[in-house]
Amino acid sequence: MKLKSIDVLVTKVEVKENKEGKGYLIINLLDLASGDNFQIINKELELLGKLKSMTKFKMDFDLSSTKYGLKLEIARIISEEGII
């Protein structure tokens, strides 16, 4: 399912490494409409240059069902709305 034009606040962007030494991002988001918090794990390190902590963004998301539960992924960053 596609979730389009959602206003979110990026509260934290953190770089981690797995046991093999490959990097990944942990992105904490706050949905400004509902107040829900989400934590997204992303392997695309190029997002690190686009996302800034405590900044409002308008994004599209993909929500899918896996054998482990629901998976929320950033599909597209539409625009940066500014720092709060």
C-alpha positions in Angstrom: 0.0 0.0 0.0 1.3 3.5 -0.9 1.0 6.3 1.7 1.4 9.6 -0.1 2.4 13.1 1.1 2.8 12.4 4.8 4.2 15.2 6.9 6.8 13.7 9.3 9.4 15.1 11.6 12.8 13.3 11.5 13.7 13.1 15.1 16.9 11.1 14.8 19.2 9.6 12.1 21.8 7.1 13.3 24.4 5.1 11.4 25.0 1.5 12.7 27.1 -1.5 11.5 26.0 -5.1 11.3 28.3 -8.0 12.2 29.7 -8.1 8.7 30.7 -4.5 8.9 28.1 -3.2 6.5 26.4 0.1 7.4 22.7 0.8 7.8 20.6 3.7 9.0 18.1 3.8 11.8 15.6 6.7 11.2 13.2 7.8 13.8 10.1 9.6 12.5 7.1 11.3 14.1 3.9 11.5 12.1 2.8 15.1 12.6 -0.9 14.4 11.9 -1.4 11.5 14.3 1.5 11.8 16.7 2.7 8.2 16.0 6.4 7.4 16.2 8.1 5.0 13.8 11.6 3.6 13.5 12.7 2.6 10.0 15.9 0.6 9.3 17.3 1.4 5.9 20.3 0.1 4.0 20.5 3.1 1.7 23.3 5.2 3.2 22.8 8.0 0.7 19.7 9.0 2.6 22.1 10.2 5.4 22.9 13.2 3.3 19.3 14.1 2.6 17.8 13.6 6.1 18.5 15.9 9.0 17.4 15.5 12.6 14.6 17.7 13.9 13.6 18.7 10.3 10.1 18.4 8.8 9.7 16.5 5.6 6.9 15.5 3.2 7.4 11.9 2.2 5.8 9.0 0.4 5.9 5.5 2.1 5.4 1.9 1.1 3.6 -0.3 3.6 3.8 -4.0 3.0 3.2 -7.2 4.9 6.0 -9.7 5.4 6.2 -13.0 7.3 7.6 -11.0 10.2 4.9 -8.3 10.3 4.3 -5.0 8.6 7.2 -3.2 6.9 7.3 0.5 6.4 9.8 1.9 3.8 10.6 5.4 2.6 9.5 5.5 -1.1 10.4 9.1 -1.9 11.3 12.3 -0.1 9.0 14.9 -1.7 10.3 18.0 0.0 12.1 19.4 3.0 9.7 21.7 4.9 12.2 23.2 7.3 13.7 23.0 10.8 11.4 23.2 13.8 
